[in-house]
Amino acid sequence: MNAPIRPPSPENASPERIFRAILATDFRAFVDYVFCLLRPGIPLKPNWHIDAITHQISRVASGDLKRLIITVPPRHLKSIIASVALPAWYLGHNPSQRVVCVSYSADLARTHANDFRRVVTDPIYQAVFPKMRLASPRDRQRNPYHPTWTPLCHVDRWDLDRPRR
């Protein structure tokens, strides 16, 4: 990660500044924020598996862990955590880096990309990570390799099941 984010001092610790400091430093809290932003009105039911997944993924983001396989049933937040919250949080800390997310379908990749855009364009996210900006359409036309978030890869089921030689 880049320079550490310091918590606000007690004399200028408004609730908003404390909230932003928590989101910038605690990936689990950031996942709660992302879930509430993407699924308004749906209560997030805390469970140990969310804590375990966010802990291990934060180890990946920090470089302490090089490989991670998450095997939980559908509807257990693995896509929101790994394909939306993690890239947003990582790029918030490292805005010059690039992230590639791969999905088995173009529709799912598009959904994750749209959710990601919704998170990083939210005013709270912008207040927490002011250096992270998406490339404008004009920037993408001038330089197609400008850091941005688009669904980059679509892997068909057939490709996954084909034997390797």
C-alpha positions, 0 to 999 in steps of 0.5 A: 500500500501507499503511505499509511492513512492516519486517523484524525486527531481528537480535536478535529475528529468529526463523525464524518472524518472518523467514518472516512478514516475507518473506511480507508483502513478497515476493509471489513467496514468498507465491505459493509459500506459497499453492500449498503450502497449497492443493496439499499434497504436490504439488511446485511446479516453479519456472519463469520464467513464475511469476516473470514473472507474480508480478512483473507482478501485484505491479506491479498491486497496488502501482499501478505498472501499471493493466492486465494480461492474462495469456495462458498455457496452462491449469495454469500457476498463473494462477488461483491467482496472480491469483484467490486469492493476489493478493486475499489478499496485497492485502487483507492489506496493505489490509484496508479495500479491496474486491476483485472477481474475475470468472469465466466460471463459478459453479463456478470462482468458488466454487472460487476463493472457497473457496481464498481463504477457506482461505488467509486463515483459515490461522494463518500468514496470520493471523500475517502479516496480523493486521488482515485478517479475513473478515466473520462470517455475523452481520456479513454479515446486519447489513451485506451490504456488509461487506468479505468474499469471495464469488463476486460475478459469473458471466459466461456464455460467451454473454455474452462472445461476444455482439457489442457495440452 
